[in-house]
């Protein structure tokens, strides 16, 4: 049976408010190319450890949207929560 870490390989990497000036272009590209996904797809791939999010809160908050994209050339998922992008990358 696969471990939880193998089931959810995308870990929290950063958020737009924590990005350096050098990451601004990558952030814009990520948002411009993001494809909206369901909360269930996001939760299937992303580990919420080390975040303030819970699966329950994400399912119940209608202000939150979920996306799949690329950040700095790497596949990523991100949560748009109150106009802040929280970015999850593989093995972050």
N, C-alpha and C positions, 0 to 999 in steps of 0.2 A: 504494500500500500504506500503511495507517495506521501512524503511528509508535507506539512502545511507550508514550509518554505518553498518546496518545489511547486506546490499548487499556486502560490501567490508570489511570483518572482519579482514583481515590481514594488520597490520600496520608496518611501518618501525621500526625495533628493533635495528639493528647495521650493521656494515660492517666489512669486514675482517681486515681493518686497525684500527678499533676501538676495536677489540676483545682483551680480556686479555690473558695472557699466558695460563691461565686455560681453555680457550675456544678453543685453537688450535686443540686439538683432535676432539672436536665436529665439528669444521669447516672442518677438513679433511674428517670426516665421511659424513658430509652433501654433500660435493662436490663428493666424491666417489660414493654416492648412489643417486645423483640427476638424475632426469628424465627430459629431455628437453621438454618444452611446448611452445605453441604459445604466442605471445604478447597479443592476445585477451583473452586467458585463464588467463594470469597473471593480466591483467587489470580488469577482471571480479571479481577477488578475493582480489586485493591489493589496498589499499588506498594510493595515492601518496602525501597526505598532509604531511607536515614536511619533504619533500624531494626536491631535485633540479630537479626531473624528471617531465615531462609532458607526457600525453598520446601521443601527437603529436610527441614529440622528440623520444619517445621509438619506435613508429611505423616506423619512418623514419631513424633511426640509424641502419645500417646493421652490426655494430660492436657489438651490444648488443644481448645477448642470455638470455633465461628465463628458469627457472627450478623449479620443485617441489621436496621437499625432507623433511628431518627432521633435526632440529638443537637443540642439547641438549635434544633429546627425544621428542621435540614438532614438529608438522607439520609446514612446512614453505614453502615459495616461495622465490626465490632469483633471482636477476638480476646480470649477469656477464657483467660488463661494464668496458672496458679497464683493464681486469684482476683483477678487484676488485669486490668482491661479496657483494651486498647490500641485507640484509636479512630482510624479513617481516615475522612476527609471529602473531598468533591470539591474538588480544587484547594487543599487545605490548604497 
